[in-house]
Amino acid sequence: MKKDSLVGHLAAAGAYSIFGLNIVFCKDISNSGMVPPFALFTMRAAGATLLFWLISAFLTRERMDVSDLWKVAIASFFGLFTPQITFLYATTMSTTIDISILSTLTPIFTMFIAAVAVKEPVTMKKALGVAISFGGVLFLIFNSVHAPNGVESTSPVGIVLMLLNGLSFAAYLGVFRPLIKKYSVVTFMKWMFLFSLIISLPFSMEEIAEIPFSRITDRTLLEIAFVIVFSTFVAYFLIPVGQKNIRPTLVGMYSYLQPIIASVIAIACGMDVITWQKVLATVMVISGVVLVNRSRQLSSD
């Protein structure tokens, strides 16, 4: 495996591992009832915007072409604003397991969008790899041990929101790769988050003003800090690194790590146990990723 390809794989795996933790923490923040979804998104966007612009002041003097700013604004809407807002609202009306199931649809959306947008071939090997991994995730989820005090049910609106989440992020992965490759990660993401912050402010100012900060527990504050620093800044730093070095479909394939990470957390907390079903599901997920990676068309750039 080439060095650039390895970097891309590690970046995508790291980002989606963080996203797996993010599902758990955002759900817990949602259950606290202290921070509404739009307010949390604006906090994430503000924190990431500040961090990326600070880093850019020390690491790069690269300037973005004025003619590309409107493209980045659209990329921000599809890659940041819509996916995060739909996800955060979905956590208020969906179970963690159902969110994990629906999040695994992103690679399928990405594969077909990339085929149209950047002419990435949909080969039999690639489609089979996606199907094997998707089957492994479903097998894992449907054979999980459910905690007795878990969330009761998922509403149809929650399902629709997660479908929109997957479609929007898949459009971002599949359509904007040429633009992403044109600039450094820091330059691209500082503008991405600035635009998403500007979009969110009119919707969230009132919510932020009404947050009872003095009543938020230390645990929730630490979860919010993780979501801002790692789930937003670090993960969205890694995603463009992955996009620069490996194909959009393979970047999306790493979303299958999210339910695996959730299961590991559940086992560590004593809410679940290791079973042969989980081992088999993990093998299926990894096998699917390897099969997609071995596709001749996918490995060429």
C-alpha positions as CSV (number, residue, x, y, z in Angstrom):
1,M,0.0,0.0,0.0
2,K,1.4,3.4,-1.0
3,K,2.2,5.9,1.8
4,D,-0.5,8.4,0.7
5,S,-3.1,5.6,0.6
6,L,-2.1,4.5,4.1
7,V,-2.5,8.0,5.4
8,G,-5.9,8.2,3.8
9,H,-7.0,4.9,5.4
10,L,-5.7,5.9,8.8
11,A,-7.4,9.3,8.6
12,A,-10.8,7.9,7.6
13,A,-10.6,5.2,10.2
14,G,-9.7,7.7,12.9
15,A,-12.5,10.1,11.9
16,Y,-15.2,7.5,11.9
17,S,-14.0,6.0,15.2
18,I,-14.4,9.4,16.7
19,F,-17.9,9.6,15.1
20,G,-18.7,6.3,16.8
21,L,-18.0,7.9,20.2
22,N,-19.8,11.0,19.1
23,I,-23.1,9.0,18.7
24,V,-22.9,8.0,22.4
25,F,-21.9,11.4,23.7
26,C,-24.4,13.4,21.6
27,K,-27.2,11.0,22.7
28,D,-26.2,11.6,26.4
29,I,-26.1,15.4,25.9
30,S,-29.6,15.1,24.2
31,N,-30.9,13.1,27.2
32,S,-29.7,15.8,29.6
33,G,-32.2,18.2,28.1
34,M,-29.9,21.1,28.7
35,V,-28.5,21.9,25.2
36,P,-30.9,22.0,22.2
37,P,-29.6,20.6,18.9
38,F,-29.2,23.9,17.1
39,A,-27.3,25.4,20.1
40,L,-25.0,22.4,20.2
41,F,-24.3,22.7,16.5
42,T,-23.4,26.4,16.8
43,M,-21.1,25.6,19.7
44,R,-19.4,23.0,17.6
45,A,-19.1,25.3,14.6
46,A,-17.8,28.2,16.7
47,G,-15.2,26.0,18.5
48,A,-14.0,24.4,15.2
49,T,-13.9,27.8,13.4
50,L,-11.8,29.3,16.1
51,L,-9.4,26.4,16.2
52,F,-9.0,26.1,12.4
53,W,-8.4,29.9,12.0
54,L,-5.9,29.9,14.9
55,I,-4.0,27.0,13.3
56,S,-4.0,28.6,9.9
57,A,-2.4,31.8,11.3
58,F,0.7,29.7,12.2
59,L,0.8,26.9,9.6
60,T,-0.2,28.4,6.3
61,R,-0.6,31.6,4.4
62,E,-2.6,29.9,1.6
63,R,-5.4,32.0,0.3
64,M,-8.6,30.7,-1.2
65,D,-9.7,31.9,-4.6
66,V,-12.6,34.3,-4.3
67,S,-14.3,32.3,-7.1
68,D,-14.2,29.2,-5.0
69,L,-15.9,30.7,-1.9
70,W,-19.4,30.0,-3.1
71,K,-18.5,26.4,-3.8
72,V,-17.1,26.0,-0.3
73,A,-20.3,27.6,1.1
74,I,-22.3,24.9,-0.7
75,A,-19.9,22.2,0.5
76,S,-20.4,23.5,4.0
77,F,-24.1,23.2,3.7
78,F,-24.0,19.6,2.5
79,G,-20.9,18.4,4.5
80,L,-21.3,20.2,7.8
81,F,-24.6,22.0,8.4
82,T,-27.2,19.5,7.1
83,P,-25.5,16.3,8.3
84,Q,-24.8,17.6,11.8
85,I,-28.2,19.3,12.3
86,T,-30.2,16.2,11.1
87,F,-28.0,14.0,13.3
88,L,-28.4,16.1,16.4
89,Y,-32.2,16.3,16.0
90,A,-32.3,12.6,15.2
91,T,-30.7,11.8,18.6
92,T,-33.7,13.3,20.3
93,M,-36.1,10.9,18.6
94,S,-34.1,7.8,17.8
95,T,-32.4,5.0,19.6
96,T,-28.6,4.8,19.4
97,I,-28.8,1.4,17.7
98,D,-31.2,2.7,15.0
99,I,-28.9,5.7,14.4
100,S,-26.1,3.3,13.9
101,I,-28.1,1.2,11.4
102,L,-29.1,4.2,9.4
103,S,-25.6,5.7,9.4
104,T,-24.3,2.7,7.6
105,L,-26.3,3.7,4.5
106,T,-23.8,6.5,3.8
107,P,-21.3,4.4,1.8
108,I,-24.1,3.1,-0.4
109,F,-25.3,6.7,-1.1
110,T,-21.6,7.8,-1.7
111,M,-20.9,5.0,-4.1
112,F,-23.7,6.0,-6.5
113,I,-23.2,9.8,-6.1
114,A,-19.5,9.4,-6.8
115,A,-20.4,7.3,-9.9
116,V,-22.4,10.3,-11.2
117,A,-20.3,13.2,-10.0
118,V,-16.7,12.0,-10.5
119,K,-17.3,9.0,-12.8
120,E,-16.1,6.6,-10.1
121,P,-17.0,3.1,-11.6
122,V,-19.4,0.9,-9.6
123,T,-17.9,-2.5,-10.1
124,M,-19.3,-5.8,-9.0
125,K,-16.4,-6.2,-6.5
126,K,-17.1,-2.8,-5.0
127,A,-20.9,-3.4,-4.8
128,L,-20.3,-6.8,-3.2
129,G,-17.9,-5.3,-0.7
130,V,-20.5,-2.7,0.3
131,A,-23.1,-5.4,0.6
132,I,-20.9,-7.7,2.8
133,S,-20.0,-4.9,5.2
134,F,-23.6,-3.6,5.4
135,G,-24.8,-7.2,6.1
136,G,-22.2,-7.5,8.8
137,V,-23.3,-4.3,10.5
138,L,-27.0,-5.4,10.4
139,F,-26.0,-8.8,11.8
140,L,-24.1,-7.2,14.6
141,I,-26.9,-4.8,15.5
142,F,-29.8,-7.3,15.4
143,N,-27.8,-9.7,17.6
144,S,-26.8,-7.1,20.2
145,V,-27.8,-7.3,23.9
146,H,-30.0,-4.4,24.6
147,A,-29.8,-2.6,27.9
148,P,-33.1,-2.7,29.8
149,N,-33.1,1.0,30.4
150,G,-32.4,1.9,26.7
151,V,-34.3,4.4,24.6
152,E,-37.8,3.1,23.8
153,S,-38.3,3.7,20.1
154,T,-37.4,5.6,17.0
155,S,-40.0,7.9,15.3
156,P,-40.5,8.0,11.6
157,V,-39.2,11.6,11.6
158,G,-36.0,10.3,13.2
159,I,-35.5,7.8,10.4
160,V,-36.1,10.5,7.7
161,L,-33.6,12.8,9.4
162,M,-30.9,10.1,9.4
163,L,-31.6,9.3,5.7
164,L,-31.2,13.0,4.9
165,N,-28.0,12.9,7.0
166,G,-26.6,10.1,4.9
167,L,-27.6,11.6,1.6
168,S,-26.2,15.0,2.4
169,F,-22.8,13.7,3.6
170,A,-22.6,11.3,0.7
171,A,-23.1,14.2,-1.7
172,Y,-20.3,16.1,0.1
173,L,-18.0,13.1,-0.2
174,G,-18.8,12.3,-3.8
175,V,-19.1,15.8,-5.3
176,F,-16.5,18.0,-3.7
177,R,-13.3,15.9,-3.8
178,P,-11.8,18.0,-6.6
179,L,-12.3,21.2,-4.6
180,I,-10.9,19.6,-1.4
181,K,-7.8,18.4,-3.2
182,K,-7.1,22.0,-4.4
183,Y,-6.4,23.4,-0.9
184,S,-4.8,22.3,2.3
185,V,-7.0,20.8,4.9
186,V,-6.7,23.8,7.3
187,T,-7.5,26.3,4.6
188,F,-10.5,24.3,3.4
189,M,-12.0,23.5,6.8
190,K,-11.6,27.0,8.3
191,W,-13.8,28.4,5.5
192,M,-16.2,25.4,5.8
193,F,-16.8,25.9,9.5
194,L,-17.0,29.7,9.1
195,F,-19.8,29.3,6.6
196,S,-21.6,26.7,8.7
197,L,-21.4,29.0,11.8
198,I,-22.9,31.9,9.8
199,I,-25.7,29.7,8.6
200,S,-26.6,28.5,12.1
201,L,-26.4,31.7,14.1
202,P,-29.9,33.1,13.1
203,F,-31.5,29.8,14.2
204,S,-29.6,29.3,17.5
205,M,-29.0,32.6,19.2
206,E,-32.2,32.4,21.2
207,E,-31.5,28.7,22.2
208,I,-28.0,29.5,23.3
209,A,-29.3,32.4,25.5
210,E,-31.7,30.1,27.3
211,I,-29.2,27.3,28.1
212,P,-29.0,26.9,32.0
213,F,-25.1,26.7,32.0
214,S,-25.0,26.7,35.9
215,R,-27.1,23.5,36.0
216,I,-25.1,21.5,33.4
217,T,-23.2,18.6,35.1
218,D,-19.5,18.2,34.8
219,R,-20.1,15.0,32.8
220,T,-22.2,16.8,30.2
221,L,-19.6,19.6,30.0
222,L,-16.9,17.0,29.3
223,E,-19.0,15.4,26.7
224,I,-19.7,18.8,25.0
225,A,-15.9,19.5,25.1
226,F,-15.2,16.1,23.4
227,V,-17.9,16.8,20.8
228,I,-16.4,20.2,20.0
229,V,-12.7,19.3,20.0
230,F,-12.6,15.7,18.8
231,S,-15.9,15.0,17.0
232,T,-15.8,18.4,15.2
233,F,-12.3,19.8,15.0
234,V,-10.2,16.6,14.9
235,A,-12.6,14.4,12.9
236,Y,-13.3,17.0,10.3
237,F,-9.6,17.6,10.0
238,L,-9.1,13.9,9.2
239,I,-12.0,13.5,6.7
240,P,-10.4,15.8,4.1
241,V,-7.1,14.0,4.6
242,G,-8.9,10.8,3.7
243,Q,-10.6,12.4,0.8
244,K,-7.3,13.6,-0.7
245,N,-5.7,10.2,-0.6
246,I,-8.4,7.6,-1.2
247,R,-11.6,7.3,-3.2
248,P,-14.9,8.7,-1.9
249,T,-16.5,5.3,-1.7
250,L,-13.8,4.0,0.5
251,V,-13.9,7.0,2.8
252,G,-17.6,6.4,3.3
253,M,-17.0,2.7,3.9
254,Y,-15.3,3.5,7.2
255,S,-18.6,4.7,8.6
256,Y,-19.1,1.0,9.3
257,L,-16.7,1.5,12.2
258,Q,-19.3,3.5,14.1
259,P,-21.5,0.7,15.4
260,I,-18.4,-1.4,16.1
261,I,-17.1,1.4,18.3
262,A,-20.5,1.6,20.0
263,S,-20.5,-2.1,20.8
264,V,-17.0,-1.8,22.3
265,I,-18.1,1.0,24.5
266,A,-21.2,-1.1,25.6
267,I,-19.0,-4.1,26.4
268,A,-16.5,-1.9,28.4
269,C,-19.4,-0.5,30.4
270,G,-20.9,-3.9,31.1
271,M,-24.0,-3.4,29.0
272,D,-23.1,-6.0,26.4
273,V,-20.9,-9.1,26.0
274,I,-18.6,-10.5,23.3
275,T,-20.4,-13.2,21.3
276,W,-19.7,-15.2,18.2
277,Q,-22.2,-13.1,16.4
278,K,-20.2,-10.0,17.1
279,V,-16.9,-11.6,16.0
280,L,-18.6,-12.8,12.7
281,A,-20.0,-9.4,12.1
282,T,-16.7,-7.7,12.6
283,V,-15.0,-10.1,10.1
284,M,-17.8,-9.3,7.6
285,V,-17.3,-5.6,8.0
286,I,-13.5,-5.7,7.6
287,S,-13.8,-8.1,4.7
288,G,-16.1,-5.7,2.9
289,V,-13.7,-2.8,3.3
290,V,-10.8,-5.0,2.1
291,L,-12.8,-6.1,-1.0
292,V,-13.7,-2.5,-1.9
293,N,-10.0,-1.5,-1.4
294,R,-8.9,-4.3,-3.7
295,S,-11.0,-3.1,-6.6
296,R,-8.8,-2.1,-9.4
297,Q,-10.8,1.0,-10.2
298,L,-10.9,2.1,-6.6
299,S,-7.1,1.9,-6.1
300,S,-6.4,4.0,-9.2
301,D,-6.4,7.8,-8.9
